[in-house]
């Protein structure tokens, strides 16, 4: 079988990896360099964690996701991951951590609720004022995203049955007949075409644009005083739903940056537009950092980074068969990278085995065993 994949982010590369590993021929097209620094996959890190609120279906998939990453580490010959544990905080009426704890208890992955007076002893970097509930889970950590994407692209480039086309934008796709047309007018054909174009998917498949909305997101990288960086280099990921913004914090493990982001989705923006960000637009997040993080007045902004997700209204993934020879692959909505290896593995398996596409779409949407 021959497959064409449009898009060289973690989902496209992950699917190419699994199809090629099964002996199939793969051509992958990327509109820019491979990897593309504008892709959603290209940032220093992404988080992987079990807590998922009421989305029990996705929580159930995390163990499978870890297993898929372990398979990739074996093929790459390197482990691009650091374990951190997961600290979830809620207050101000938010109940995401409590809902996560309930769903994880139901699937045998219990979180430990910490007494509030224990929080400053275990995590002296944090100010617990306003925190109403704190939960700890030993699992979870940091995936070194841009290193993974780069290593996977390099690995695929060494495979005899894979052909990578960088700087080759696709102008049109025909999912009924299994064809793509490049910007230069060249037509390529295959037994199956997978469109994994991230924030640009609506331009190739306009009907999908109504569901898969580009979402401009800004994250902040900080320079920390030496003692603070040393403490946080051994620290946990933090998911904080206590203030007016939903904050997530990525510790600087293995020499990477210290990152803080707002997990509220903008659902606006053009992925081809200039990507300047301003400190002013991050003011609510900075204010929350000031109240949550001890010594924050000594932290300095290193850089602001703009990235784009494709976000559905319900934040579920879309992986659907379209036409006789096509698949739309958009498992993103701001939380997809952690499933990159697994989504590629399972889509390759479905294509090869002709597993029921409707069942696959439901699985990818996290609806198996979900409570929401």
N, C-alpha and C positions, 0 to 999 in steps of 0.2 A: 504494500500500500504506500501511496505517496500522500503526504499532508503538506498543506501550505498554512503557515501561521503568520498573521498580520499583527505585529506588536512585539517588541523585544523587552518588555518588563518582566517581572518575576513570573507572571502567569503564562505568558507566551513561552518564555525560556523553560519554565518548569514542565510545560506540556511537551515541548520539543525534546527535552531530556528524556522523558519517559517513552515517547514514541520511538526515538532513536535507539534507546536501550532495548526496546522490543524488536529491533531489526527493521523498522520502517524508514523510508526516505522522507526527509523533512527539508523544506525550504522556509526560511523565516525572513520576513521583511520588516525593516525598521526605518522610519522616516528620517532619522538622524544617525548620529554615531551609535555604536553598540558596545556597551550600554549607553543610553541617552540620558544626559544629566537632567533633562526636563521631565523624565518619566516619574511617575508616582513612586516607583521602587527606589529611586536614587536619593537616599539620605543616609546619614551615618548609621542610623539604627531604627528598628521597629520593635515593638513589644510583643511578647507572646505570653498569655496568661489565661488561667481557667475562669476567673470571675466574669460573668456575662449578663448580670441582671436576670431577667426572665427568659433570656434566649438560651434555654437549656440545650437546644439542639447544637448550637455552636460550642457550648461548654463541653458537651460530649465529644466533639470532634478534636479537642485539643490534644488528647493522648495520641490519636491517630496522626495529628500534625507533627508532634514530636517524633514519632516513629518515621515519618516521611523525611523529616530533616536529617535524622540519623542515617538514613539510607543515602541521602545526598552527601553528607559529610564523608561517608565511605568512598563514594565515587570521586569526590573532589580531592580527597586526601588531606582535608583540613576541616576543623570544627570552627565555624564562624558564629559563635554563640557564647554568651556568658550568663550563668544563672545568677539571679538576684533575689528571688522571692518576691511576693506581691503584698503590698500594704494598701488597703482600701479604707478610705475615710469618708464619713458622711456626717452631715449636720444641716441645720437651717431648713429642716423639713424634707431633705432628700433621703431616699431610701434605697438607692442603687446597691449599696454594699449589703444591706439586709436581704434584699431580693436575691442577690448573688449567693449569699450564704445559704439561703433556703434551697435554691436549685442545686447547689453543689452538694449539700447534705443528701439530697434525694438521689444523686448519682454516685455517692460514695467518695466524694472529694471534699470532705468537710473543711471549712475555714475555722480558725480559732478567733473568737472575739477577745480582744485585749481590754483589760480594765483601763479606764482612762488615766488613772494615776501611774499605770505601768508604761504608758506610751512615751513620756519624756525620758524614762530610764532606758528604754530599749532603743529609742531613736532621739537622742538629744539634739539632733539637727533641726527638729520640728517643734513648732509652737502649737500645742494642742488646744488652744483657746477656740471655742466654738465647735470643736469636734464632739459629736454626740455618740458615734459608734466607730470603732476601729477594728478591722479584721486582718488577720495575717494568714498567709498560705505560703508554705515552703517552695511551691513550684512557681515557675514563671521566670522570665529573663529577657535578655536583649539579643535580638538577631541583628547582626552587622550587615544591614541591608545592601548598601552599595558594594561592599566587598563580596557579598553573596552573588549579586547580579553580575559583577565583573568576572568572578571566578567561574560562574556557570556559563557565561558567554564564551569565555576562553576554553572551557572544557568542551563545549559543543563544537567550537571551531576546529578541534582536533579529531572529530568523529568523521569517518569517511562517508557516512550516509546523511550528513547534514550540510546544507549550504546556507550560509548567512549572508543576507543582503542589507548592508548598512547604507545610509543615505539614499534609500530607495522608497520614497513615498508611494503609497497606493492611492490611485485616483478612484477606482470603482471595484466593487466586489460583486460576484454573481454566485450566491450560495445555492442556487438551484442546480447550476451546471458545474460548480467547482472551479471557478475562474477568478483571477484578480488581474486588474490592469494597472500598470505602474504609471506614474506621472508622465513618463516619456512615451507611453502608448504601448509598451510591450505587454503581451498577454501571457500569463502563466496558468497552467491547469494542474489539477490534482484530484485525487479521489475524495478528499475532504478539505475544506477551508475553515480555519478557526480564526475568528476576529477577536483579538485580545488587545484592542487599541486604547484602552484606558480612557482618559478624558477626551480623546478625539473620536471615540466610537460613534457619536451621533453624526459626525460628518460622513462616515462611510455607510452607516445604517440609520438614516434619519428617523425612522419610526422609534428606534431605541432611545433617541435623544429626549423623548418626553419622560422616560423613566430614569435614565442614567444621566444625571445632571452634574456638570463640572462644578467642583467646589474648591474655591481658592482658600488655602489654609496657610497660616503663618506660624512658625515656631521660632523660639529664641534659644540661641546658644550663649552660654555665659562663661566668662573667665572668673574663676574662684580664687580666693586666697589659698595659699598652699595647704594650710591645716584643714580648711573646709573641703578642698578637693580630695585630700587624703581620706577624710571621713566618708565623703560621698562615693569615693571609688570602691568602697566596700558596702555601700548602702543599697536599699531596695528600690525597685520601681514604686512609685506612689501614684495612686489614682484617687484624686480628691474631689468629692462632690459636696464640699462644705460651704464654699463661698458662692458668690453670684455667678462665677464661671466654673465650668468643669475642667479641672487642671489635671494634666498627667506629667510626671517627671521621670526622665530617663537618666539614671546615674552614669557617670563617666568611666565605666568599666573598660579595662584593657586599653587605656589611653585615648578612648574616644571622648567626644565632647559631652558637656553637661547640658541637657536639653529640657525645655519646658514648653508645653503646648496647651492650647485651648481645644477641647474636643467637641465644641459646638460647631456644626458644619455651616459654612456660609451659603452653600448652594448657589454660588454666583461666580462670575469671572470667565475669562477667556484664556485657555492654556497657552495660546500663542502670544498673548500680550506681554508687555514688559512686566518683570517680576520684582519690582522694587517694593519694599515694605517699610513702614515707618514705625518708630517707637510709639507714636501717638495712638495708632490703631491697636496696639497691644497694651494700652494703659490698664484696662480692667484686669488682664492677666498679671501684669506687673504689680498691681495693687494687692492681688491675692497672694502673690509670692512674698510680698513684704510682710503680710500678716502670718503666713504659714512657716516661713523659713527663717530660722535664727541666723543673724549676721548678714541678712540679705542686703543691707545698706552697703556692704563691702563687695558685693558681687558686681561685675561689670558686664554689660552686653558685649559679646564677642561679634555676633552677627545675627541678622534676621534672615530667615530662609522661607521662601514661598514655594509651596508644592500644590499639586492638584490631585484631588480624588474624583472619582465618579460616585455619586451618592444617590441611592434610591430613597424614596420617602420613608420606607420602613427599615432602611439600613440593612436589607438582606441582599445576598448575592444573586446575580442573574447569570446562569449558565444554561443555555437553552439551544436545542437543535432548531435550526431555521433553514428551510428549503431542503431539498433532497440530499445536498452534500455540504451543508454548512452548520457551524456552531457559533453562537455569540457567547463570549466568555468575559464576564465582568464581575468577578468576585472581589469587590473592593469595598465601597461604602465606608472607607476610612478605617476598616479593621481587617483588610484582606491579606496583608503581606504574611502574617503568621501562618496562613494556610496555603502559601504559594506552592510549596513542594507537594502537599497533599492534593490540592486542586488539580495540578498538572498530572499527577499520578492517576487520579481517579477519572479525569476526562479521557486520558489516553486509554485507560482500561475500558471505559464505556464505548469509545469509538471502535476499538479493536474487537470487543466481545459482542457488540451490538446490544448491550444492555439497554433496557427501556429508557429512552431519553426523558420521559416525564418523571420517572422515578429519580433519575439523576438530577433533574432540575429541582425537585423537592428536597433532595439531600443537600444540594449546594446552597439552597435557601435556608438551611438550618431548621427545617420544619420537622425533621424526624425526632420525635420525643420532646418537642418544644412545649412550653407552657404559656406561650404568648401568641 
